[in-house]
Amino acid sequence: MVQAPPNTAAIPTRTKPTRTWLVLLAACAGQFLVVLDVSVVNVALPSMRTGLGMTPTGLQWVVNAYSIAYAGFMLLGGRAGDLFGRKRMFLVGLGLFTAASLAGGLAQEGWQLLLARGVQGLGAAVLAPSTLTILTAAVPEGAARTRAIGTWAAVGAGGGAAGGLVGGVLTDALSWRWVLLINVPVGALVLTGATLWITESRAATRNRLDLPGAVAVTGGLAVLAYGIVQTERSGWTAPGTLAPLLGGLALLGAFLAVEARAAAPLMPLRLLRIRAVSSANVVMFACGSATFCTWYFMTLYAQNVLGYTPLGAGLALIPSSLSIVFGAKIAPRLMPVTGTRNLTVIGLLIAAAGFGWQSTMHAHDPYWMSILVPGVLMMTGAGLATTPLASLATSGAAPGEAGLVSGLVNTSRTMGGALGLAILSTAATARTGDSLTPEALTEGYALAFRTGGFVLLASTVIALVWLPRTARR
């Protein structure tokens, strides 16, 4: 493992063995909530549109306002955990997330909902990196930690997978508002457990936070995503499209310039020279850009084309929900047999096969052909690939930068997902055009899945060429 630079040695935790499973429970519960809220709103989007009079573009930003804030500030959240304490940042992030959930559930206007979702994403960005770092600090390195990371990945995958079912039940039984309000009592319970069970840990360094870097990367992502969405209305060459696209790229370039010169950068560029860190994050970014959108399009297809209710759409996705949990959970057992890189490649190929199958869907296909089998393939592959990628990325970091690298892993996946959703949604809408017939909608969704499949194949090539064979210890 790379040695820690001076003044960045991690202060060890003293978690008692009998309390380790309670720490694991609290960390995984926080991760579950964070990932759940990426997807839980999907089946509620039609109801949100009716209740608040939102446009289709506005609905897309219900998802992206959360995702972009989540991805853009996660590096800051990871560094804050290293500096100020992982437990403290876990509690601060979860408290902010819970409060924003209450505000979103009570929103009376579309802009209020979007603002609340953005603040939710900020809270999630502070919370999420600490979940993995707290877990790795509590569990000794070796097989036990690999199993714990597998559980963490499975729970996170389950949060994304359960979003459709949870959202469908709450929307049908109560209203769309409860897909956000449900976080309030659950968040309060997790806050109580984390306060009692988690032991504080932090890095020894006392460097300042890189706020300019955080603002630049978040602003760059948001402006770039806005420019991509604008292509649907104005095309790629219109001034209203080129300005945000170029502006977003300029802000991301400014972020790299800030990081190269900052005394305490948000993302030390030297980390990217570590093969395990850079390669795993690039593959995670590409993989996330495709898989993040899966449930978004599948729930829209189920409701807008096949005529399912929100609850019916959620129930239809249960097999794929269980598949991603299964894939993430068995990955630690397969890694010693296949090798970390090989398992990543196998997972990506299985997911790509599912995307290819899904891209052949029609407006009147039976359930097993249009949702069941391709969904199981897509999500099993995604689950198999996530754990080895997370293991590779975190194996290359010094102990004092554990929170930073954990945040980078989550950032890559969510950043890829946010931009991927903007691109694939724009492609689907452009193919559909002004027609809202089931056939036209299906053609748009099929194009999105076809594009995602090609992205996964490209990710497979990158993994074969660049990823190390195994995680370094």
Residue pairs with C-beta under 8 A, 6 or more apart in sequence:
1 395
1 396
1 397
1 398
1 472
1 473
2 274
2 396
2 397
2 398
3 398
4 10
4 398
4 399
4 400
4 401
5 398
5 400
7 204
7 205
7 400
8 203
8 204
8 205
8 398
8 399
8 400
8 401
9 203
9 204
9 399
9 400
10 82
10 137
10 201
10 202
10 203
10 204
10 399
10 400
10 402
11 201
11 202
11 203
11 204
12 137
12 201
13 137
13 138
13 199
13 200
13 201
14 199
15 23
15 137
15 138
15 199
19 197
20 138
20 139
22 193
22 197
23 134
23 135
23 138
23 197
23 198
23 199
24 135
24 138
24 139
24 148
24 151
24 152
25 193
25 197
26 134
26 190
26 193
26 194
26 197
26 198
27 90
27 130
27 131
27 132
27 134
27 135
27 138
27 152
27 198
28 131
28 135
28 151
28 152
28 155
28 156
29 155
29 186
29 190
29 193
30 90
30 93
30 94
30 127
30 128
30 130
30 131
30 190
30 194
31 128
31 131
31 132
31 152
31 155
31 156
31 159
32 155
32 156
32 158
32 159
33 94
33 97
33 159
33 183
33 186
33 187
33 190
34 70
34 97
34 124
34 127
34 128
34 131
34 156
34 159
35 156
35 157
35 159
35 160
36 159
36 160
36 162
36 163
36 166
37 66
37 97
37 101
37 120
37 124
37 163
37 180
37 183
38 63
38 66
38 67
38 70
38 159
38 160
38 163
38 292
38 414
38 417
39 159
39 160
39 161
39 163
39 164
39 167
39 295
39 296
40 162
40 163
40 164
40 166
40 167
40 179
41 48
41 62
41 63
41 117
41 163
41 167
41 179
41 180
42 63
42 163
42 164
42 167
42 295
42 296
42 299
42 300
43 163
43 164
43 167
43 168
43 171
43 299
43 303
43 310
43 313
43 314
44 167
44 170
44 171
44 176
44 179
44 310
45 59
45 62
45 299
45 300
46 303
46 304
46 310
47 171
47 175
47 176
47 310
48 54
48 59
48 62
48 113
48 176
49 55
49 56
49 58
49 59
51 175
51 176
52 107
52 108
52 109
52 110
52 113
53 110
54 62
54 110
54 113
56 429
57 229
57 232
58 110
58 114
60 229
60 421
60 422
60 425
61 114
62 113
62 114
62 117
63 296
63 421
64 225
64 418
64 421
64 422
65 114
65 115
65 117
65 118
65 121
66 117
66 118
66 120
66 121
66 124
67 121
67 292
67 414
67 417
67 418
67 421
68 118
68 121
68 218
68 221
68 222
68 225
68 418
69 117
69 118
69 119
69 120
69 121
69 122
69 124
69 125
69 218
70 121
70 122
70 124
70 125
70 128
70 414
71 125
71 218
71 221
71 410
71 411
71 414
71 415
71 417
71 418
72 125
72 214
72 217
72 218
72 219
72 220
72 221
72 222
72 411
72 415
73 121
73 122
73 125
73 126
73 214
73 218
74 125
74 128
74 129
74 407
74 408
74 410
74 411
74 414
75 213
75 214
75 217
75 266
75 267
75 404
75 407
75 408
75 411
76 125
76 126
76 209
76 210
76 211
76 213
76 214
76 266
76 407
77 89
77 93
77 125
77 126
77 127
77 128
77 129
77 130
77 407
78 129
78 130
78 133
78 403
78 404
78 405
78 406
78 407
78 408
79 209
79 210
79 266
79 403
79 404
79 407
80 89
80 126
80 209
80 403
81 88
81 89
81 90
81 126
81 129
81 130
81 133
81 202
81 403
81 407
82 133
82 202
82 203
82 205
82 400
82 401
82 402
82 403
82 404
83 202
83 203
83 205
83 206
83 207
83 209
84 202
85 200
85 201
85 202
86 130
86 133
86 134
86 137
86 198
86 200
86 201
86 202
86 403
87 130
87 134
87 194
87 198
87 199
87 200
87 201
88 200
89 126
89 127
89 129
89 130
90 127
90 130
90 131
90 134
90 194
90 198
91 191
91 194
91 195
92 126
92 127
93 123
93 124
93 125
93 126
93 127
93 128
93 130
94 123
94 127
94 187
94 190
94 191
94 194
95 123
95 187
95 191
96 119
96 122
96 123
96 126
97 120
97 123
97 124
97 127
97 183
97 187
98 123
98 183
98 184
98 187
98 188
98 191
99 119
99 123
100 116
100 117
100 119
100 120
100 122
100 123
101 116
101 120
101 180
101 181
101 183
101 184
101 187
102 180
102 181
102 183
102 184
103 112
103 115
103 116
103 119
104 112
104 113
104 116
104 117
104 120
104 180
105 177
105 178
105 179
105 180
105 181
105 184
106 177
106 181
107 113
107 116
116 180
125 407
128 407
128 410
129 403
129 404
129 406
129 407
129 410
130 403
131 152
132 149
132 152
132 390
132 394
132 406
132 409
132 410
133 201
133 402
133 403
133 406
134 198
134 201
135 148
135 149
135 152
136 145
136 148
136 149
136 394
136 402
136 406
137 201
137 402
138 148
138 199
139 145
139 148
141 473
146 332
146 335
146 391
147 332
149 332
149 387
149 390
149 391
149 394
150 328
150 329
150 331
150 332
150 387
151 329
153 328
153 331
153 383
153 386
153 387
153 390
154 325
154 328
154 329
154 383
155 325
156 328
156 386
157 324
157 325
157 327
157 328
157 379
157 382
157 383
157 386
158 321
158 324
158 325
160 295
160 324
161 295
161 317
161 320
161 321
161 322
161 323
161 324
161 325
161 379
162 321
163 295
164 295
164 298
164 299
164 313
164 314
164 316
164 317
164 321
165 314
165 315
165 317
165 318
165 321
166 179
166 182
166 314
167 179
167 310
167 314
168 309
168 310
168 311
168 312
168 313
168 314
168 315
169 311
169 314
170 176
170 178
170 179
170 182
171 178
171 179
171 310
171 311
172 309
172 310
172 311
173 311
203 399
203 400
203 401
203 403
204 400
205 264
205 400
207 263
207 264
208 263
208 264
209 264
209 266
210 258
210 259
210 262
210 264
210 265
210 266
212 258
212 262
213 255
213 258
213 259
213 262
213 265
213 266
213 267
214 266
216 251
216 252
216 254
216 255
216 258
217 251
217 252
217 255
217 266
219 248
219 251
220 248
220 249
220 250
220 251
220 252
220 254
220 255
221 248
221 252
221 415
221 418
221 419
222 248
223 244
223 247
223 248
223 251
224 244
224 245
224 248
224 249
224 251
224 252
224 419
225 248
225 418
225 419
225 422
226 244
226 248
227 241
227 242
227 243
227 244
227 245
227 246
227 247
227 248
228 245
228 419
228 422
228 423
228 426
229 422
229 425
229 426
230 238
230 240
230 241
230 244
231 241
231 426
231 430
232 425
232 426
232 429
232 430
233 240
234 240
234 241
235 241
236 242
256 269
258 265
259 265
259 266
259 267
259 268
259 269
260 269
267 404
267 408
268 401
268 404
271 277
271 278
271 396
271 397
271 401
271 404
271 405
271 408
272 278
274 396
274 397
275 396
275 466
275 468
276 392
276 393
276 395
276 396
276 467
276 468
276 471
276 472
277 393
277 396
277 397
277 405
277 408
279 392
279 462
279 463
279 466
279 467
279 468
280 389
280 390
280 392
280 393
280 409
280 467
281 393
281 408
281 409
281 412
282 412
282 462
282 466
283 344
283 348
283 385
283 389
283 459
283 462
283 463
283 466
283 467
284 389
284 390
284 393
284 409
284 412
284 413
284 416
285 412
285 413
285 415
285 416
286 416
286 455
286 456
286 458
286 459
286 462
287 348
287 351
287 382
287 385
287 389
287 413
287 416
287 456
287 459
288 412
288 413
288 414
288 415
288 416
288 417
288 420
289 416
289 417
289 419
289 420
289 423
289 452
289 455
290 351
290 355
290 420
290 424
290 451
290 452
290 453
290 455
290 456
290 459
291 351
291 378
291 379
291 382
291 417
291 452
291 456
292 413
292 414
292 416
292 417
292 418
292 420
292 421
293 417
293 420
293 421
293 424
293 425
293 448
293 452
294 320
294 375
294 378
294 379
294 382
294 452
295 317
295 320
296 421
296 425
297 424
297 428
297 445
297 448
297 449
298 313
298 317
298 320
298 358
298 371
298 375
299 313
299 314
299 317
300 441
300 445
301 361
301 370
301 371
301 441
301 442
301 445
302 308
302 312
302 313
302 316
302 317
302 371
303 309
303 310
303 313
304 436
304 438
304 441
305 363
305 438
305 441
305 442
305 445
306 367
306 370
308 316
316 367
316 371
316 372
317 371
317 375
319 372
319 375
319 376
320 371
320 372
320 375
320 376
320 378
320 379
321 379
323 375
323 376
323 379
323 380
323 383
324 379
324 380
324 382
324 383
325 383
326 380
326 383
327 347
327 379
327 380
327 381
327 382
327 383
327 384
327 386
328 383
328 384
328 386
328 387
329 383
330 384
331 343
331 347
331 383
331 384
331 386
331 387
331 388
332 387
334 343
334 384
335 343
335 387
335 388
335 391
338 346
339 469
339 470
340 388
340 391
340 392
340 467
340 468
340 469
340 470
340 471
341 388
341 392
341 463
341 464
341 467
341 468
341 469
341 470
342 469
343 384
343 385
343 388
344 384
344 385
344 388
344 389
344 392
344 463
344 467
345 460
345 463
345 464
346 381
346 384
347 380
347 381
347 382
347 383
347 384
347 385
347 386
347 388
348 381
348 385
348 456
348 457
348 459
348 460
348 463
349 381
349 456
349 460
350 377
350 380
350 381
350 384
351 377
351 378
351 379
351 380
351 381
351 382
351 385
351 456
352 381
352 453
352 456
352 457
352 460
353 377
353 381
354 373
354 374
354 375
354 376
354 377
354 378
354 379
354 380
354 381
355 374
355 378
355 449
355 450
355 452
355 453
355 456
356 449
356 450
356 453
357 373
357 374
357 377
358 370
358 374
358 375
358 378
358 446
358 449
359 446
359 447
359 449
359 450
359 453
360 446
361 369
361 370
361 374
361 442
361 445
361 446
361 449
362 370
362 442
363 438
363 439
363 441
363 442
364 438
386 413
388 471
389 409
390 409
391 471
392 467
392 468
392 471
393 405
393 408
393 409
394 402
394 405
394 406
394 409
394 471
395 471
395 472
395 473
396 405
396 472
397 404
397 405
420 452
420 455
423 451
424 448
424 451
424 452
425 448
427 444
427 447
427 448
427 451
428 444
428 445
428 447
428 448
429 444
430 444
431 443
431 444
431 447
432 440
432 441
432 443
432 444
433 440
435 441
